[in-house]
Amino acid sequence: MSTNREIHLASRPQGWPTADNFRLVETEVPTPGPGQIVVRNQFMSVDPYMRGRMNDVKSYVPPFALDAPLDGGAIGEVVASEADGIAVGDTVLHGLGWREYALVDAKAARKVDPTLAPVSAYLSVLGMTGLTAYAGLLDVAAMKPGETVFVSGAAGAVGSMVGQIAKLRGAARVVGSAGSKAKVERLEGLGFDAAFDYHDGPVKDSLKAAAPDGVDVYFDNVGGEHLEAAIGAMNLHGRAAICGMIAQYNSTEPPAAPRNLALVIGKRLTLRGFLVGDHGHLRDQFVADMAGWLRDGKLSYDETVIDGIENAPEAFLGLLRGENLGKMLVRV
């Protein structure tokens, strides 16, 4: 192949992104230089954090550049190599998605074994998504056996892992919120003790019914009303791992702080934000635990797969609309 297709950021969204913010661009397939490889991407990830990178603001990761390809987690087959230790035919995980062929510095790629699991799993349950759930629940929130755990956005890629890991590690009760009846049913099928559709009424009321004895650990993927409800429901010395706040990613006005934030004082709560990149020391234990649970049939994961690089923007927009069950992926 001599033609490579990429998705570029054509303009910065104001509020909710639209298809007009993206552009499909044809380029030549790159040629590797010393220490580089060319990867034919097989799957790429779209993730909520990418919305923040579309804004030209200072954050923990640089913003996407205009008129240049976006990037993100991807996995594929090496088709050309000028790097020691990586050969043509190897499968590698890297960070240059949103394109069919990626020119990658070998030091920024990680070889994986495609015979251990479907390659897409390295972008979800065995990759950053799974590690985010594992680290946030067990390290950041320090969940202990016998506690009650509440997960917002629980039918998503991270949330569905959090709930299952909590049960496997001895949580007494796990509650999840989701955006549809079908997603609620899926959470119940994954072993959640209770789940509710946040469209059915005030989150605080649904959470009170689902966790009448309160919440010890809250894993936050949503923010907003969910965070306020969790603060109200949390028991003394409760801990919240703040992973994401998708409810406000497309807001054009500053969000109101949780109106009950003063409860943090009397309840002696801990609300801690985190980034998965700070928890690489857990990777070996994470892989061992997750692989074992998968092998034993104790853990399940869902994927929503959209075909074609040209459909990557729509996959991302669908993610923001909550149309995915589990991990949203693009089969490149």
Legacy VTK file of the C-alpha trace (Angstrom):
# vtk DataFile Version 3.0
C-alpha trace
ASCII
DATASET POLYDATA
POINTS 332 float
0.000 0.000 0.000
1.241 3.491 -0.826
-1.671 5.519 0.549
-2.240 6.218 4.203
-5.439 7.744 5.593
-5.458 9.865 8.748
-8.020 11.783 10.769
-6.966 15.385 11.390
-8.456 17.934 13.775
-9.889 20.537 11.404
-11.194 22.955 14.046
-11.618 23.178 17.794
-15.100 22.271 19.057
-17.227 24.803 20.873
-19.326 22.690 23.206
-20.280 19.359 21.674
-17.961 18.268 18.822
-19.438 17.686 15.379
-18.253 15.858 12.271
-17.092 19.212 10.874
-14.338 19.352 13.506
-12.581 16.419 11.785
-11.056 15.867 8.353
-10.060 12.663 6.546
-6.662 13.216 4.889
-4.696 10.994 2.510
-0.911 10.875 2.838
1.871 8.543 1.787
2.742 5.520 3.880
5.796 6.596 5.919
9.274 5.074 5.665
11.080 4.256 8.911
14.397 5.813 9.852
16.911 4.411 12.326
15.201 3.215 15.478
11.753 3.472 13.930
9.013 1.096 12.817
5.937 1.390 10.615
2.793 -0.167 12.055
-0.335 -1.094 10.138
-2.911 -0.289 12.777
-5.551 -2.950 13.382
-7.520 -1.303 16.201
-7.503 2.175 17.722
-9.105 3.473 20.878
-11.360 6.476 21.336
-11.580 7.740 24.911
-13.393 10.523 26.776
-10.143 12.294 27.746
-9.581 13.084 24.082
-12.335 15.704 24.234
-10.218 17.836 26.563
-7.251 17.644 24.205
-9.340 19.242 21.467
-9.340 22.491 23.460
-6.323 24.767 23.294
-5.804 24.889 27.038
-3.022 23.864 29.369
-3.617 20.449 30.872
-1.793 17.311 31.974
-1.328 16.374 28.313
-0.696 18.729 25.353
-3.684 19.690 23.180
-4.145 18.184 19.743
-2.699 20.360 16.990
-4.942 21.721 14.272
-4.505 20.303 10.754
-2.522 17.368 12.095
-3.511 13.796 12.961
-4.959 13.131 16.372
-3.361 10.399 18.443
-4.302 7.794 21.026
-3.906 4.149 21.892
-3.581 1.725 18.983
-2.364 -1.772 18.226
-1.165 -3.252 14.970
1.309 -5.271 12.964
4.807 -4.070 12.132
5.199 -3.839 8.346
8.642 -2.187 8.233
11.375 -1.965 10.846
14.707 -0.224 11.277
14.854 -1.012 14.978
16.660 -3.720 16.898
14.358 -6.066 18.778
11.236 -5.437 16.713
10.718 -7.396 13.510
8.273 -7.260 10.648
5.225 -9.273 11.700
5.442 -8.380 15.399
2.326 -7.015 17.082
2.886 -3.792 19.009
0.931 -1.453 21.224
1.620 2.276 20.788
0.097 5.750 20.994
-0.390 6.828 17.374
-3.956 5.941 16.498
-6.323 7.875 14.213
-4.370 6.696 11.140
-3.972 3.533 9.116
-0.154 3.460 9.135
1.871 4.902 11.996
5.547 5.828 12.048
6.568 4.976 15.604
9.806 5.323 17.527
10.575 1.779 18.661
11.142 2.921 22.234
7.521 4.134 22.291
6.114 0.746 21.223
5.539 -2.354 23.320
5.477 -5.842 21.837
2.549 -8.003 22.880
1.698 -11.652 22.341
-1.307 -11.902 19.985
-1.823 -15.547 20.945
-2.674 -14.787 24.582
-5.828 -12.797 23.853
-7.556 -11.005 20.964
-5.344 -8.064 20.090
-8.140 -5.600 20.846
-8.011 -6.709 24.496
-4.672 -4.918 24.852
-6.579 -1.659 24.361
-9.183 -2.552 26.956
-9.120 -5.196 29.664
-5.360 -5.891 29.422
-4.363 -2.323 28.618
-4.724 1.216 29.908
-8.458 0.793 30.474
-8.059 -2.219 32.725
-5.128 -0.714 34.593
-7.128 2.486 35.191
-9.886 0.480 36.844
-7.474 -1.678 38.828
-5.274 1.168 40.076
-8.120 3.555 40.798
-10.095 1.068 42.843
-7.339 -0.755 44.699
-4.552 1.825 45.005
-6.172 5.264 44.832
-9.416 4.430 46.661
-7.829 1.562 48.633
-10.991 -0.545 48.636
-11.146 -3.115 51.410
-13.167 -6.353 51.576
-16.638 -5.854 52.985
-17.085 -2.300 51.686
-19.797 -0.856 49.455
-18.635 0.526 46.106
-20.496 2.904 43.786
-19.365 3.283 40.158
-20.711 5.958 37.815
-20.627 5.350 34.079
-20.485 1.707 35.081
-21.299 0.201 31.687
-18.296 1.877 30.091
-14.918 0.288 29.520
-13.433 1.369 32.856
-16.561 1.271 34.988
-17.510 -2.275 34.050
-14.035 -3.443 35.071
-14.181 -1.548 38.378
-17.380 -3.260 39.440
-16.142 -6.731 38.597
-12.752 -6.224 40.256
-14.506 -4.929 43.363
-16.565 -8.105 43.616
-13.524 -10.291 42.985
-11.647 -8.463 45.751
-14.425 -8.965 48.297
-16.682 -5.899 48.146
-19.886 -6.517 50.069
-22.031 -4.528 47.634
-21.344 -2.955 44.244
-23.716 -0.410 42.712
-23.483 1.050 39.217
-25.196 3.805 37.258
-25.697 3.698 33.502
-27.632 5.474 30.787
-30.159 2.911 29.568
-32.233 -0.075 30.637
-30.109 -2.370 28.474
-26.933 -1.172 30.168
-28.466 -1.662 33.596
-29.340 -5.233 32.647
-25.778 -5.793 31.453
-24.371 -4.579 34.773
-26.607 -6.983 36.639
-25.327 -9.727 34.350
-21.755 -8.775 35.233
-22.433 -9.323 38.924
-23.280 -5.825 40.157
-25.534 -6.117 43.200
-27.651 -3.173 42.027
-27.728 -0.813 39.075
-29.916 2.077 37.963
-30.565 4.257 34.933
-29.668 7.819 35.896
-32.393 9.086 33.558
-35.073 7.592 35.817
-34.877 10.310 38.488
-32.482 12.212 40.752
-29.260 10.256 41.154
-29.266 10.792 44.917
-32.631 9.058 45.228
-31.630 6.123 43.024
-28.343 5.747 44.902
-30.090 5.834 48.290
-32.385 3.021 47.168
-29.505 0.971 45.757
-27.127 1.536 48.706
-29.306 2.135 51.772
-26.359 1.659 54.152
-24.212 4.222 52.366
-21.123 4.082 50.181
-17.524 3.523 51.262
-15.805 3.868 47.881
-16.914 5.941 44.884
-15.274 5.533 41.474
-16.172 8.656 39.506
-16.303 8.656 35.714
-19.055 11.274 35.399
-18.815 14.126 37.919
-21.678 16.605 38.240
-24.862 15.264 39.805
-23.242 11.865 40.356
-20.407 13.322 42.411
-22.818 15.347 44.496
-24.975 12.274 45.121
-21.934 10.203 46.062
-20.712 12.784 48.567
-24.130 12.746 50.179
-24.190 8.938 50.354
-20.628 8.309 51.489
-19.923 6.949 54.944
-17.336 8.271 57.375
-13.818 8.089 55.945
-15.170 7.274 52.490
-12.805 7.541 49.536
-13.497 8.670 45.981
-11.199 7.955 43.041
-11.844 10.725 40.510
-11.101 9.234 37.094
-13.210 11.368 34.757
-16.031 13.901 34.566
-17.662 13.247 31.221
-20.788 15.146 32.257
-18.932 18.442 31.852
-16.485 17.783 29.006
-18.708 19.538 26.466
-19.954 22.325 28.743
-19.391 25.879 27.616
-20.033 27.312 31.090
-18.083 26.520 34.270
-19.801 23.713 36.197
-21.286 24.356 39.601
-19.272 22.719 42.340
-21.089 19.970 44.263
-23.470 21.928 46.474
-22.779 19.627 49.419
-18.993 19.843 49.310
-18.872 20.888 52.971
-19.829 17.314 53.873
-16.261 16.338 52.998
-15.182 17.907 56.285
-17.496 16.229 58.743
-17.394 12.869 57.005
-13.584 13.073 56.703
-13.810 12.067 53.053
-10.930 11.697 50.616
-11.534 12.807 47.023
-8.453 12.027 44.947
-7.909 12.574 41.258
-5.516 10.282 39.438
-3.896 9.476 36.095
-3.162 5.923 35.099
0.364 6.892 34.054
1.278 7.353 37.708
0.602 3.691 38.481
2.939 1.794 36.195
4.420 0.035 39.211
1.211 -2.007 39.404
1.392 -3.323 35.830
2.922 -6.738 36.547
0.463 -7.527 39.343
-2.391 -6.127 37.251
-1.567 -8.338 34.260
-1.197 -11.399 36.470
-4.515 -10.808 38.220
-6.502 -9.879 35.105
-5.102 -12.711 33.004
-5.947 -15.168 35.758
-9.505 -13.892 36.141
-10.023 -14.000 32.372
-8.584 -17.503 32.132
-10.841 -18.712 34.928
-13.944 -17.109 33.414
-14.400 -14.812 36.401
-14.212 -11.558 34.457
-15.973 -10.421 31.273
-15.441 -7.418 29.049
-17.488 -5.747 26.322
-16.372 -4.007 23.166
-18.249 -1.775 20.750
-16.378 -1.912 17.435
-16.840 0.550 14.556
-15.257 -0.385 11.229
-13.132 1.967 9.127
-10.765 4.827 9.901
-13.196 7.159 8.130
-15.741 6.392 10.862
-13.415 7.172 13.775
-14.953 10.644 14.371
-18.441 9.153 14.558
-17.176 6.491 16.954
-15.807 9.234 19.192
-19.036 11.235 19.023
-20.978 8.065 19.814
-18.781 7.530 22.855
-19.633 11.002 24.146
-23.336 10.256 23.562
-23.031 7.038 25.564
-23.732 4.718 22.636
-21.001 2.241 23.571
-21.199 -0.825 25.757
-17.742 -1.375 27.224
-14.738 -0.226 25.245
-15.308 1.846 22.097
-12.854 0.758 19.402
-12.316 1.424 15.719
-11.221 -1.489 13.544
-8.853 0.315 11.228
LINES 1 333
332 0 1 2 3 4 5 6 7 8 9 10 11 12 13 14 15 16 17 18 19 20 21 22 23 24 25 26 27 28 29 30 31 32 33 34 35 36 37 38 39 40 41 42 43 44 45 46 47 48 49 50 51 52 53 54 55 56 57 58 59 60 61 62 63 64 65 66 67 68 69 70 71 72 73 74 75 76 77 78 79 80 81 82 83 84 85 86 87 88 89 90 91 92 93 94 95 96 97 98 99 100 101 102 103 104 105 106 107 108 109 110 111 112 113 114 115 116 117 118 119 120 121 122 123 124 125 126 127 128 129 130 131 132 133 134 135 136 137 138 139 140 141 142 143 144 145 146 147 148 149 150 151 152 153 154 155 156 157 158 159 160 161 162 163 164 165 166 167 168 169 170 171 172 173 174 175 176 177 178 179 180 181 182 183 184 185 186 187 188 189 190 191 192 193 194 195 196 197 198 199 200 201 202 203 204 205 206 207 208 209 210 211 212 213 214 215 216 217 218 219 220 221 222 223 224 225 226 227 228 229 230 231 232 233 234 235 236 237 238 239 240 241 242 243 244 245 246 247 248 249 250 251 252 253 254 255 256 257 258 259 260 261 262 263 264 265 266 267 268 269 270 271 272 273 274 275 276 277 278 279 280 281 282 283 284 285 286 287 288 289 290 291 292 293 294 295 296 297 298 299 300 301 302 303 304 305 306 307 308 309 310 311 312 313 314 315 316 317 318 319 320 321 322 323 324 325 326 327 328 329 330 331
